[in-house]
Amino acid sequence: MKKIEINDLLNFKFPSAPAFSPDGKTVAFVVQQASLEENNYPGDIWLLDVETKKLRQLTSGGEAKSFFWTKQGTILFPAMRDPALKKDGILSAWYEISPDGGEAKLAIALPVKTGKLFPVDDDRYIFTSTYRNPDSAADENRTQADCDVLEETPFWANGNPAFTAGQRSRLYLYTRSTGELKAITGPWFDAVSYTVRGSKLLYKGMEWRNAKNRYDNETFWMYDLDSGETRMVREQDHMRHSIYVMWEDDTALVATADNSANDRMTFANFCTMDLGSGQLVPLAPLEATLGGNTLTADARLGGGTTYKLVGDRFYFITTDGDHGPLKYIDKTGHISEALTPDGAADSFDIHGENTIVCGQFGQRLSELYLNGEQVTFFNEDWYQEHSISVPEFHSFTASDGFEIHGWALRPIDYEPGKKYPAILHIHGGPRTAFSDIYHHEMQMWANAGYFVIFCNPRGSDGRGYEFGYIRGLYGNEEYRNVMDFTDEMIRRYPDIDEAKMAVVGGSHGGFMTNWVIGHTNRFAAAVSQRSISNWVAFEHISDIGYYYVYGQQGATTQENVEKLWELSPLKYAPQCTTPTLFIHSDQDYRCPMGEGMSMFTALKNSGCDARLVLFHGENHELSRSGKPRNRIRRMEEILAWLDKYLKQ
């Protein structure tokens, strides 16, 4: 068997976004693969014949990374194949191709950047687009190369290279036969979510000029696509709401969470909303993420459907326990058991009796499964040829009385009685979760001779409100959990060398790594990525800081700066003796690079060995969807740092 190495990332093929044709006979989906030469992820559309299970590639230009079926049974996908379009002021172009093959032809060209096009009928489409207000200070000065002018917060967003002040997400209606493009919402209105049924468009959003009370002003609106009439359905209250679908009986299915503690839809529950009165009626508890799983993974790519109404059943992907299943809820409030095996369902579609799922099950990379049967094998040869360390599940009762779930990967070629270094990996979020699905980086570490241990501490998703709620407790409850887990793994695996352990984490895991190295010297090395070090600064420089800090810590700089400083790893950095590698990206506005720079400087000033690697042109998603060269360099930096302190 071949050992898993860093560059195996380049061999993976990533299927995603399966969707049935209108007649249900064909499934279209996207396949992407990293290109080191182009330093990106070219993607093309493939087709699966439902009856014969045969596959064929439909496009070959590498630009088709998303698509949708038209009502007529053709496929539309976004691409900018003609450079002349940009000169004509076109910002979005969609090409149409027959599933029978032939040349793709330009079908839609628009002067705005489109998100996903939602087909209303044979001729009309709904979409959202980022709109920059021409009377904003940022726009007035955009042509000046020497400055940007900001007059509102938030002023940037992770993944957006330009300042976002003055930008709003605007709803549009496009009529293909006439070319008419109509703005449904105003220039300062931010459309957050929407759903369409027949000629009714239900959307949620708010008009705002400054973010201080931005999320307290979200309201529900109904727009008639035929008459153009707009009416308010429900004013905002102290709850958080998210729209999903409209039923046939003039009600809508929404997810609701109590906002009194600023939980930001983290612990969502199902409600039914009357579209006439706006009244909400509880339907069923969920206390989990809705419309996608939150399982941590670094070997999947692409989008796809994560919820869909089929008849009177609403199908959705969620996080449940340590897995990401597909489930459904009906109008009575009955929530089904998992419709997929343990693992991660990432996207799906349903047509009649057939269900297609793109997911990661067992230790396999993403593949498609039709009615539970694996029907694509893009990564099967690689899977069969490489040595994969099977995650070994463990549960125990931590010192706080909660049951903690975790896993251990043994080193490849493990020999009982021989001592091995170990890596404690802490996930981000904090409301994400680890599972037993394939994780490339951790498998690479196991193949390099390390034990790898990882768990879901307090604050993780999938275990309900009581387990997940750690507001104001960051650095305390989950710290105890991961230390208890480490002790438990050392007890259960006596071949772990206690003197040669490292702690690694990103985002919230980066915060936790920063916290760990300031509170214990038990680790011989650490790697802190896209981290938080100072809540006082984070509140004011992160794209989500203005609400996230209060929502997660129950304090603000103005009201309780002492509490924020007590919960900041930077306060304890002078106590650190652990050699630490910091990794950040200069376009990460979620956890800005200043957070890592602060810890790096504090450690250097205290005489502690430290290294800072700053990636250019990357954002918070570096480890998951960053440019291939940078992802490889990042893993090389981490492995070299660990080897330096744990193997020499």
TORKOLLO-844653 format. One record per residue (C-alpha): residue number from 1; residue in one letter; x, y, z negated. Coordinates in nm, 3 decimals, decimal comma, m for minus. Layout:
% TORKOLLO-844653
    nr   rest        c1        c2        c3
   NUM      a         X         Y         Z
...
This chain:
% TORKOLLO-844653
    nr   rest        c1        c2        c3
     1      m     0,000     0,000     0,000
     2      k     0,116     0,353     0,079
     3      k     0,148     0,603    m0,202
     4      i    m0,069     0,914    m0,191
     5      e     0,135     1,225    m0,121
     6      i     0,062     1,596    m0,100
     7      n     0,054     1,605     0,281
     8      d    m0,217     1,338     0,297
     9      l    m0,451     1,634     0,275
    10      l    m0,381     1,685     0,645
    11      n    m0,513     1,338     0,730
    12      f    m0,854     1,378     0,569
    13      k    m1,162     1,430     0,783
    14      f    m1,447     1,618     0,618
    15      p    m1,800     1,543     0,744
    16      s    m2,076     1,772     0,616
    17      a    m2,419     1,923     0,673
    18      p    m2,616     1,627     0,820
    19      a    m2,950     1,728     0,976
    20      f    m3,214     1,528     1,162
    21      s    m3,333     1,636     1,505
    22      p    m3,700     1,740     1,525
    23      d    m3,797     1,392     1,651
    24      g    m3,589     1,222     1,379
    25      k    m3,394     1,008     1,626
    26      t    m3,059     1,183     1,590
    27      v    m2,851     1,324     1,306
    28      a    m2,615     1,610     1,382
    29      f    m2,331     1,691     1,145
    30      v    m2,000     1,877     1,128
    31      v    m1,653     1,722     1,100
    32      q    m1,355     1,935     0,995
    33      q    m0,987     1,854     0,953
    34      a    m0,696     2,065     0,835
    35      s    m0,463     2,192     1,105
    36      l    m0,115     2,278     0,982
    37      e    m0,027     2,438     1,315
    38      e    m0,332     2,667     1,322
    39      n    m0,336     2,689     0,940
    40      n    m0,714     2,647     0,925
    41      y    m0,989     2,386     0,944
    42      p    m1,125     2,343     1,299
    43      g    m1,472     2,192     1,307
    44      d    m1,697     2,027     1,565
    45      i    m2,046     1,885     1,584
    46      w    m2,097     1,510     1,596
    47      l    m2,413     1,306     1,656
    48      l    m2,539     0,985     1,495
    49      d    m2,803     0,773     1,668
    50      v    m3,039     0,671     1,387
    51      e    m3,141     0,343     1,549
    52      t    m2,806     0,213     1,678
    53      k    m2,581     0,390     1,421
    54      k    m2,349     0,488     1,707
    55      l    m2,146     0,811     1,682
    56      r    m2,031     1,055     1,944
    57      q    m1,866     1,396     1,939
    58      l    m2,073     1,677     2,090
    59      t    m1,843     1,982     2,082
    60      s    m1,467     2,012     2,109
    61      g    m1,374     2,377     2,068
    62      g    m1,310     2,360     1,694
    63      e    m1,541     2,656     1,622
    64      a    m1,863     2,471     1,537
    65      k    m1,846     2,466     1,157
    66      s    m2,221     2,513     1,109
    67      f    m2,534     2,469     1,320
    68      f    m2,907     2,417     1,316
    69      w    m3,162     2,240     1,531
    70      t    m3,410     2,454     1,723
    71      k    m3,777     2,360     1,738
    72      q    m3,716     2,255     2,099
    73      g    m3,449     2,001     1,999
    74      t    m3,136     2,188     2,104
    75      i    m2,853     2,290     1,874
    76      l    m2,740     2,644     1,795
    77      f    m2,399     2,710     1,642
    78      p    m2,208     3,034     1,569
    79      a    m1,887     3,111     1,757
    80      m    m1,709     3,408     1,916
    81      r    m1,584     3,246     2,235
    82      d    m1,576     3,561     2,448
    83      p    m1,342     3,839     2,322
    84      a    m1,539     4,088     2,531
    85      l    m1,836     4,051     2,295
    86      k    m1,656     4,236     2,016
    87      k    m1,576     4,521     2,254
    88      d    m1,949     4,548     2,319
    89      g    m2,022     4,581     1,948
    90      i    m2,136     4,223     1,900
    91      l    m2,052     4,086     1,553
    92      s    m2,237     3,752     1,568
    93      a    m2,282     3,517     1,861
    94      w    m2,470     3,188     1,868
    95      y    m2,429     2,927     2,141
    96      e    m2,688     2,670     2,243
    97      i    m2,609     2,316     2,350
    98      s    m2,821     2,014     2,437
    99      p    m2,763     1,697     2,233
   100      d    m2,736     1,523     2,569
   101      g    m2,418     1,719     2,634
   102      g    m2,321     1,981     2,888
   103      e    m2,172     2,325     2,843
   104      a    m2,274     2,541     2,548
   105      k    m2,427     2,870     2,660
   106      l    m2,446     3,204     2,482
   107      a    m2,798     3,228     2,338
   108      i    m2,795     3,502     2,073
   109      a    m2,569     3,806     2,042
   110      l    m2,628     4,049     1,755
   111      p    m2,465     4,373     1,638
   112      v    m2,468     4,251     1,274
   113      k    m2,297     3,962     1,097
   114      t    m2,548     3,689     1,033
   115      g    m2,571     3,436     0,758
   116      k    m2,759     3,115     0,825
   117      l    m3,041     3,163     1,078
   118      f    m3,373     3,025     0,951
   119      p    m3,611     2,937     1,237
   120      v    m3,962     3,064     1,161
   121      d    m4,115     2,929     1,482
   122      d    m4,009     2,871     1,843
   123      d    m3,896     3,230     1,889
   124      r    m3,828     3,406     1,557
   125      y    m3,548     3,376     1,303
   126      i    m3,488     3,511     0,953
   127      f    m3,140     3,582     0,819
   128      t    m2,951     3,798     0,573
   129      s    m2,665     4,025     0,670
   130      t    m2,426     4,245     0,479
   131      y    m2,522     4,607     0,539
   132      r    m2,292     4,896     0,454
   133      n    m2,478     5,214     0,377
   134      p    m2,355     5,498     0,598
   135      d    m2,410     5,757     0,322
   136      s    m2,189     5,577     0,067
   137      a    m1,858     5,731    m0,029
   138      a    m1,679     5,410     0,065
   139      d    m1,811     5,428     0,421
   140      e    m1,730     5,797     0,459
   141      n    m1,364     5,726     0,388
   142      r    m1,328     5,388     0,558
   143      t    m1,158     5,538     0,859
   144      q    m0,891     5,700     0,643
   145      a    m0,593     5,470     0,617
   146      d    m0,455     5,625     0,300
   147      c    m0,741     5,577     0,054
   148      d    m1,068     5,412    m0,043
   149      v    m1,334     5,598    m0,241
   150      l    m1,551     5,404    m0,487
   151      e    m1,863     5,539    m0,655
   152      e    m2,031     5,223    m0,782
   153      t    m1,963     4,889    m0,945
   154      p    m1,908     4,615    m0,855
   155      f    m1,661     4,739    m0,597
   156      w    m1,527     4,407    m0,469
   157      a    m1,628     4,042    m0,438
   158      n    m1,420     3,727    m0,430
   159      g    m1,349     3,617    m0,075
   160      n    m1,421     3,961     0,071
   161      p    m1,094     4,131     0,174
   162      a    m1,251     4,479     0,184
   163      f    m1,409     4,683    m0,092
   164      t    m1,781     4,612    m0,115
   165      a    m1,905     4,940    m0,261
   166      g    m2,213     5,054    m0,070
   167      q    m2,284     4,704     0,065
   168      r    m2,615     4,523     0,029
   169      s    m2,751     4,192     0,151
   170      r    m3,032     4,289     0,389
   171      l    m3,310     4,071     0,532
   172      y    m3,369     4,077     0,909
   173      l    m3,623     3,930     1,150
   174      y    m3,492     3,852     1,497
   175      t    m3,714     3,773     1,797
   176      r    m3,516     3,584     2,056
   177      s    m3,746     3,639     2,358
   178      t    m3,742     4,018     2,326
   179      g    m3,408     4,069     2,150
   180      e    m3,581     4,277     1,881
   181      l    m3,390     4,299     1,552
   182      k    m3,599     4,430     1,262
   183      a    m3,474     4,511     0,912
   184      i    m3,725     4,386     0,656
   185      t    m3,562     4,534     0,347
   186      g    m3,426     4,883     0,291
   187      p    m3,061     4,992     0,308
   188      w    m3,011     4,988    m0,071
   189      f    m3,214     4,673    m0,138
   190      d    m3,015     4,360    m0,225
   191      a    m3,195     4,045    m0,110
   192      v    m3,084     3,764    m0,341
   193      s    m3,286     3,466    m0,216
   194      y    m3,580     3,388     0,008
   195      t    m3,801     3,112     0,145
   196      v    m4,037     3,093     0,444
   197      r    m4,358     2,901     0,497
   198      g    m4,564     2,971     0,808
   199      s    m4,585     3,347     0,846
   200      k    m4,509     3,417     0,478
   201      l    m4,168     3,529     0,363
   202      l    m4,118     3,525    m0,013
   203      y    m3,802     3,697    m0,129
   204      k    m3,640     3,821    m0,447
   205      g    m3,407     4,113    m0,496
   206      m    m3,366     4,465    m0,617
   207      e    m3,280     4,816    m0,508
   208      w    m2,987     4,951    m0,700
   209      r    m2,717     5,217    m0,693
   210      n    m2,507     5,100    m0,987
   211      a    m2,465     4,758    m1,140
   212      k    m2,512     4,831    m1,510
   213      n    m2,872     4,711    m1,516
   214      r    m2,866     4,550    m1,175
   215      y    m3,002     4,209    m1,272
   216      d    m3,279     4,353    m1,485
   217      n    m3,447     4,496    m1,174
   218      e    m3,497     4,184    m0,961
   219      t    m3,853     4,155    m0,835
   220      f    m4,049     3,914    m0,611
   221      w    m4,193     4,034    m0,281
   222      m    m4,412     3,883    m0,010
   223      y    m4,372     3,986     0,352
   224      d    m4,615     3,893     0,629
   225      l    m4,408     3,813     0,937
   226      d    m4,702     3,878     1,169
   227      s    m4,846     4,200     1,028
   228      g    m4,535     4,343     0,863
   229      e    m4,724     4,399     0,537
   230      t    m4,517     4,390     0,217
   231      r    m4,645     4,355    m0,140
   232      m    m4,487     4,297    m0,478
   233      v    m4,568     3,956    m0,625
   234      r    m4,403     3,980    m0,965
   235      e    m4,198     4,236    m1,155
   236      q    m3,885     4,127    m1,336
   237      d    m3,889     4,043    m1,706
   238      h    m3,622     3,914    m1,943
   239      m    m3,607     3,584    m1,753
   240      r    m3,382     3,484    m1,466
   241      h    m3,563     3,343    m1,166
   242      s    m3,456     3,174    m0,845
   243      i    m3,687     3,105    m0,550
   244      y    m3,687     2,767    m0,382
   245      v    m3,998     2,679    m0,179
   246      m    m4,365     2,764    m0,132
   247      w    m4,629     2,495    m0,169
   248      e    m4,935     2,479     0,055
   249      d    m5,173     2,594    m0,222
   250      d    m5,039     2,952    m0,242
   251      t    m4,791     2,877    m0,519
   252      a    m4,414     2,868    m0,522
   253      l    m4,158     2,652    m0,696
   254      v    m3,903     2,860    m0,885
   255      a    m3,630     2,790    m1,137
   256      t    m3,633     2,998    m1,454
   257      a    m3,392     3,050    m1,739
   258      d    m3,418     3,257    m2,055
   259      n    m3,209     3,569    m2,005
   260      s    m3,209     3,679    m2,368
   261      a    m2,862     3,523    m2,396
   262      n    m2,753     3,613    m2,042
   263      d    m2,725     3,253    m1,928
   264      r    m2,750     3,356    m1,561
   265      m    m2,959     3,060    m1,441
   266      t    m2,714     2,811    m1,588
   267      f    m2,979     2,619    m1,778
   268      a    m3,260     2,634    m1,523
   269      n    m3,606     2,482    m1,565
   270      f    m3,883     2,437    m1,310
   271      c    m4,187     2,665    m1,301
   272      t    m4,477     2,719    m1,063
   273      m    m4,554     3,078    m0,964
   274      d    m4,896     3,188    m0,842
   275      l    m4,834     3,399    m0,532
   276      g    m5,146     3,605    m0,593
   277      s    m5,099     3,705    m0,957
   278      g    m4,728     3,632    m0,998
   279      q    m4,807     3,427    m1,309
   280      l    m4,551     3,163    m1,405
   281      v    m4,648     2,822    m1,541
   282      p    m4,380     2,584    m1,678
   283      l    m4,362     2,267    m1,469
   284      a    m4,070     2,058    m1,598
   285      p    m3,748     2,104    m1,797
   286      l    m3,416     2,051    m1,623
   287      e    m3,144     2,236    m1,818
   288      a    m2,894     2,188    m1,538
   289      t    m2,767     2,339    m1,215
   290      l    m3,016     2,319    m0,929
   291      g    m2,954     2,305    m0,555
   292      g    m2,609     2,150    m0,551
   293      n    m2,382     1,959    m0,786
   294      t    m2,106     2,127    m0,985
   295      l    m1,862     1,837    m0,984
   296      t    m1,500     1,946    m0,955
   297      a    m1,338     1,819    m0,635
   298      d    m1,060     1,924    m0,400
   299      a    m1,130     1,684    m0,111
   300      r    m1,456     1,805     0,038
   301      l    m1,533     2,083     0,282
   302      g    m1,838     2,228     0,452
   303      g    m2,196     2,312     0,364
   304      g    m2,537     2,167     0,430
   305      t    m2,884     2,131     0,279
   306      t    m2,892     2,093    m0,098
   307      y    m3,270     2,123    m0,145
   308      k    m3,572     2,068     0,076
   309      l    m3,951     2,041     0,052
   310      v    m4,090     1,726     0,214
   311      g    m4,467     1,697     0,181
   312      d    m4,545     1,760    m0,185
   313      r    m4,199     1,654    m0,304
   314      f    m3,914     1,894    m0,359
   315      y    m3,583     1,714    m0,313
   316      f    m3,275     1,864    m0,474
   317      i    m2,915     1,789    m0,568
   318      t    m2,815     1,860    m0,925
   319      t    m2,560     1,766    m1,189
   320      d    m2,686     1,496    m1,422
   321      g    m2,449     1,358    m1,680
   322      d    m2,119     1,299    m1,506
   323      h    m2,263     1,266    m1,156
   324      g    m2,427     1,471    m0,880
   325      p    m2,740     1,284    m0,765
   326      l    m3,021     1,359    m0,525
   327      k    m3,359     1,370    m0,701
   328      y    m3,709     1,503    m0,639
   329      i    m3,984     1,673    m0,836
   330      d    m4,350     1,659    m0,737
   331      k    m4,632     1,901    m0,807
   332      t    m4,725     1,721    m1,129
   333      g    m4,380     1,794    m1,272
   334      h    m4,253     1,438    m1,240
   335      i    m3,877     1,430    m1,181
   336      s    m3,749     1,113    m1,019
   337      e    m3,454     0,904    m1,121
   338      a    m3,137     0,944    m0,916
   339      l    m3,192     0,852    m0,550
   340      t    m2,819     0,813    m0,488
   341      p    m2,555     0,601    m0,666
   342      d    m2,308     0,738    m0,919
   343      g    m2,082     0,992    m0,754
   344      a    m2,151     1,317    m0,573
   345      a    m2,424     1,384    m0,320
   346      d    m2,310     1,704    m0,149
   347      s    m2,576     1,759     0,119
   348      f    m2,868     1,569     0,269
   349      d    m3,168     1,568     0,500
   350      i    m3,494     1,373     0,513
   351      h    m3,717     1,288     0,808
   352      g    m4,008     1,047     0,765
   353      e    m3,878     0,736     0,591
   354      n    m3,513     0,816     0,659
   355      t    m3,268     0,992     0,429
   356      i    m2,917     1,093     0,531
   357      v    m2,668     1,192     0,259
   358      c    m2,316     1,329     0,282
   359      g    m2,134     1,242    m0,036
   360      q    m1,844     1,094    m0,227
   361      f    m1,914     0,761    m0,390
   362      g    m1,668     0,533    m0,560
   363      q    m1,323     0,659    m0,470
   364      r    m1,408     0,718    m0,106
   365      l    m1,374     1,056     0,057
   366      s    m1,686     1,220     0,200
   367      e    m1,886     1,004     0,442
   368      l    m2,246     0,983     0,564
   369      y    m2,496     0,735     0,423
   370      l    m2,824     0,656     0,600
   371      n    m3,081     0,511     0,360
   372      g    m2,795     0,411     0,133
   373      e    m2,589     0,244     0,406
   374      q    m2,251     0,392     0,495
   375      v    m2,265     0,492     0,863
   376      t    m1,947     0,694     0,911
   377      f    m1,595     0,567     0,843
   378      f    m1,377     0,866     0,925
   379      n    m1,148     0,805     0,629
   380      e    m1,184     0,429     0,590
   381      d    m0,846     0,335     0,734
   382      w    m0,673     0,586     0,509
   383      y    m0,871     0,458     0,209
   384      q    m0,776     0,096     0,278
   385      e    m0,406     0,177     0,328
   386      h    m0,336     0,390     0,020
   387      s    m0,293     0,312    m0,348
   388      i    m0,576     0,470    m0,545
   389      s    m0,578     0,472    m0,923
   390      v    m0,931     0,385    m1,035
   391      p    m1,057     0,625    m1,307
   392      e    m1,116     0,443    m1,637
   393      f    m1,415     0,586    m1,825
   394      h    m1,406     0,664    m2,196
   395      s    m1,651     0,813    m2,444
   396      f    m1,597     0,900    m2,808
   397      t    m1,738     1,123    m3,079
   398      a    m1,535     1,441    m3,117
   399      s    m1,471     1,622    m3,445
   400      d    m1,769     1,853    m3,382
   401      g    m2,006     1,555    m3,365
   402      f    m2,066     1,566    m2,989
   403      e    m2,006     1,270    m2,761
   404      i    m1,734     1,353    m2,509
   405      h    m1,692     1,175    m2,176
   406      g    m1,360     1,146    m2,000
   407      w    m1,138     0,939    m1,775
   408      a    m0,779     0,824    m1,741
   409      l    m0,580     0,743    m1,430
   410      r    m0,295     0,500    m1,482
   411      p     0,025     0,564    m1,289
   412      i     0,052     0,363    m0,971
   413      d     0,285     0,065    m1,028
   414      y     0,207     0,090    m1,400
   415      e     0,406    m0,151    m1,618
   416      p     0,270    m0,221    m1,969
   417      g     0,519    m0,131    m2,239
   418      k     0,692     0,136    m2,031
   419      k     0,654     0,499    m2,135
   420      y     0,505     0,747    m1,884
   421      p     0,454     1,126    m1,882
   422      a     0,095     1,249    m1,885
   423      i    m0,108     1,541    m1,750
   424      l    m0,415     1,678    m1,926
   425      h    m0,634     1,839    m1,657
   426      i    m0,901     2,091    m1,772
   427      h    m1,182     2,185    m1,534
   428      g    m1,314     2,531    m1,454
   429      g    m1,657     2,685    m1,486
   430      p    m1,688     2,624    m1,774
   431      r    m2,020     2,486    m1,646
   432      t    m1,878     2,247    m1,394
   433      a    m1,793     1,882    m1,461
   434      f    m1,543     1,614    m1,381
   435      s    m1,658     1,280    m1,242
   436      d    m1,499     0,959    m1,117
   437      i    m1,499     1,074    m0,752
   438      y    m1,180     1,106    m0,550
   439      h    m0,967     1,404    m0,654
   440      h    m0,663     1,439    m0,430
   441      e    m0,438     1,631    m0,664
   442      m    m0,496     1,396    m0,956
   443      q    m0,446     1,089    m0,738
   444      m    m0,124     1,241    m0,609
   445      w    m0,003     1,287    m0,969
   446      a    m0,087     0,925    m1,054
   447      n     0,103     0,812    m0,746
   448      a     0,397     1,025    m0,860
   449      g     0,417     0,829    m1,185
   450      y     0,193     1,021    m1,425
   451      f    m0,094     0,927    m1,651
   452      v    m0,374     1,174    m1,575
   453      i    m0,641     1,237    m1,838
   454      f    m0,946     1,460    m1,794
   455      c    m1,279     1,508    m1,971
   456      n    m1,600     1,710    m1,989
   457      p    m1,584     1,915    m2,310
   458      r    m1,857     2,133    m2,459
   459      g    m1,972     2,389    m2,204
   460      s    m1,971     2,140    m1,915
   461      d    m2,270     2,102    m1,685
   462      g    m2,500     1,799    m1,671
   463      r    m2,558     1,742    m2,043
   464      g    m2,829     1,997    m2,121
   465      y    m2,854     2,322    m2,309
   466      e    m2,722     2,223    m2,650
   467      f    m2,407     2,063    m2,510
   468      g    m2,345     2,332    m2,251
   469      y    m2,407     2,641    m2,462
   470      i    m2,078     2,787    m2,590
   471      r    m2,155     3,157    m2,571
   472      g    m1,908     3,346    m2,788
   473      l    m1,721     3,025    m2,867
   474      y    m1,470     3,016    m2,580
   475      g    m1,135     2,882    m2,690
   476      n    m1,286     2,718    m2,995
   477      e    m1,533     2,438    m2,924
   478      e    m1,388     2,322    m2,594
   479      y    m1,034     2,356    m2,733
   480      r    m1,119     2,120    m3,017
   481      n    m1,281     1,881    m2,769
   482      v    m0,985     1,861    m2,531
   483      m    m0,738     1,822    m2,819
   484      d    m0,953     1,547    m2,971
   485      f    m0,970     1,385    m2,628
   486      t    m0,593     1,404    m2,589
   487      d    m0,546     1,237    m2,928
   488      e    m0,796     0,968    m2,833
   489      m    m0,623     0,895    m2,503
   490      i    m0,286     0,868    m2,676
   491      r    m0,442     0,620    m2,916
   492      r    m0,600     0,415    m2,636
   493      y    m0,297     0,436    m2,407
   494      p     0,014     0,389    m2,624
   495      d     0,232     0,399    m2,312
   496      i     0,170     0,775    m2,282
   497      d     0,489     0,954    m2,386
   498      e     0,370     1,219    m2,635
   499      a     0,691     1,415    m2,589
   500      k     0,630     1,447    m2,216
   501      m     0,280     1,580    m2,169
   502      a     0,159     1,878    m1,965
   503      v    m0,164     2,077    m1,959
   504      v    m0,302     2,202    m1,626
   505      g    m0,617     2,396    m1,538
   506      g    m0,772     2,654    m1,309
   507      s    m1,028     2,934    m1,358
   508      h    m1,189     2,851    m1,693
   509      g    m0,934     2,571    m1,705
   510      g    m0,670     2,839    m1,653
   511      f    m0,814     3,036    m1,942
   512      m    m0,805     2,719    m2,152
   513      t    m0,446     2,649    m2,049
   514      n    m0,352     3,002    m2,157
   515      w    m0,535     2,943    m2,484
   516      v    m0,375     2,603    m2,544
   517      i    m0,016     2,725    m2,503
   518      g    m0,082     3,001    m2,757
   519      h    m0,223     2,761    m3,017
   520      t    m0,009     2,447    m2,995
   521      n     0,340     2,349    m2,883
   522      r     0,254     1,983    m2,824
   523      f     0,288     2,016    m2,445
   524      a     0,624     2,013    m2,270
   525      a     0,493     2,211    m1,971
   526      a     0,184     2,393    m1,850
   527      v     0,034     2,515    m1,524
   528      s    m0,220     2,799    m1,548
   529      q    m0,408     2,885    m1,229
   530      r    m0,648     3,171    m1,138
   531      s    m0,686     3,230    m1,509
   532      i    m0,830     3,473    m1,761
   533      s    m0,598     3,610    m2,026
   534      n    m0,758     3,932    m2,151
   535      w    m1,137     3,966    m2,179
   536      v    m1,107     4,341    m2,235
   537      a    m0,945     4,391    m1,895
   538      f    m1,145     4,114    m1,727
   539      e    m1,473     4,290    m1,805
   540      h    m1,364     4,584    m1,593
   541      i    m1,165     4,434    m1,304
   542      s    m1,335     4,104    m1,219
   543      d    m1,612     4,114    m0,958
   544      i    m1,840     3,946    m1,215
   545      g    m1,683     4,090    m1,531
   546      y    m1,945     4,358    m1,589
   547      y    m2,209     4,096    m1,673
   548      y    m2,009     3,776    m1,725
   549      v    m1,815     3,888    m2,031
   550      y    m2,125     3,984    m2,227
   551      g    m2,312     3,682    m2,096
   552      q    m2,043     3,439    m2,201
   553      q    m1,889     3,605    m2,505
   554      g    m2,181     3,802    m2,646
   555      a    m1,967     4,116    m2,669
   556      t    m1,850     4,410    m2,463
   557      t    m1,550     4,638    m2,490
   558      q    m1,774     4,925    m2,595
   559      e    m1,961     4,730    m2,861
   560      n    m1,710     4,478    m2,998
   561      v    m1,364     4,507    m2,850
   562      e    m1,218     4,330    m3,153
   563      k    m1,410     4,011    m3,074
   564      l    m1,299     4,015    m2,711
   565      w    m0,938     4,057    m2,816
   566      e    m0,968     3,774    m3,069
   567      l    m1,090     3,549    m2,786
   568      s    m0,817     3,661    m2,544
   569      p    m0,521     3,422    m2,485
   570      l    m0,295     3,724    m2,431
   571      k    m0,315     3,800    m2,804
   572      y    m0,153     3,466    m2,882
   573      a     0,094     3,458    m2,593
   574      p     0,394     3,564    m2,812
   575      q     0,349     3,235    m3,000
   576      c     0,396     3,030    m2,682
   577      t     0,703     2,808    m2,645
   578      t     0,566     2,600    m2,353
   579      p     0,731     2,654    m2,013
   580      t     0,442     2,771    m1,795
   581      l     0,384     2,807    m1,424
   582      f     0,126     3,070    m1,328
   583      i    m0,050     3,054    m0,990
   584      h    m0,270     3,336    m0,861
   585      s    m0,392     3,481    m0,532
   586      d    m0,389     3,847    m0,438
   587      q    m0,747     3,841    m0,301
   588      d    m0,889     3,657    m0,601
   589      y    m1,125     3,914    m0,744
   590      r    m1,300     3,658    m0,965
   591      c    m0,991     3,612    m1,182
   592      p    m0,766     3,892    m1,055
   593      m    m0,391     3,843    m1,038
   594      g    m0,338     4,092    m1,321
   595      e    m0,465     3,829    m1,562
   596      g    m0,184     3,591    m1,470
   597      m     0,071     3,870    m1,450
   598      s    m0,013     3,972    m1,806
   599      m     0,049     3,623    m1,944
   600      f     0,363     3,584    m1,733
   601      t     0,506     3,910    m1,864
   602      a     0,415     3,827    m2,225
   603      l     0,589     3,489    m2,203
   604      k     0,899     3,635    m2,040
   605      n     0,917     3,907    m2,305
   606      s     0,903     3,637    m2,573
   607      g     1,184     3,441    m2,413
   608      c     0,960     3,158    m2,293
   609      d     1,038     3,007    m1,953
   610      a     0,775     3,110    m1,698
   611      r     0,727     3,131    m1,323
   612      l     0,462     3,320    m1,126
   613      v     0,364     3,215    m0,773
   614      l     0,135     3,466    m0,601
   615      f    m0,032     3,359    m0,277
   616      h    m0,114     3,625    m0,019
   617      g    m0,447     3,637     0,161
   618      e    m0,604     3,374    m0,066
   619      n    m0,889     3,404    m0,313
   620      h    m1,039     3,205    m0,600
   621      e    m1,091     2,903    m0,372
   622      l    m0,723     2,843    m0,292
   623      s    m0,715     2,487    m0,429
   624      r    m1,039     2,385    m0,255
   625      s    m1,053     2,567     0,078
   626      g    m0,740     2,780     0,101
   627      k    m0,522     2,776     0,411
   628      p    m0,364     2,431     0,453
   629      r    m0,005     2,559     0,427
   630      n    m0,081     2,743     0,105
   631      r    m0,267     2,448    m0,044
   632      i     0,032     2,225     0,025
   633      r     0,279     2,483    m0,113
   634      r     0,065     2,519    m0,425
   635      m     0,071     2,143    m0,493
   636      e     0,445     2,133    m0,427
   637      e     0,504     2,411    m0,680
   638      i     0,297     2,232    m0,944
   639      l     0,458     1,891    m0,894
   640      a     0,808     2,040    m0,897
   641      w     0,733     2,224    m1,223
   642      l     0,594     1,911    m1,388
   643      d     0,883     1,696    m1,270
   644      k     1,133     1,951    m1,400
   645      y     1,003     1,938    m1,757
   646      l     0,854     1,590    m1,782
   647      k     1,094     1,374    m1,584
   648      q     1,437     1,521    m1,643
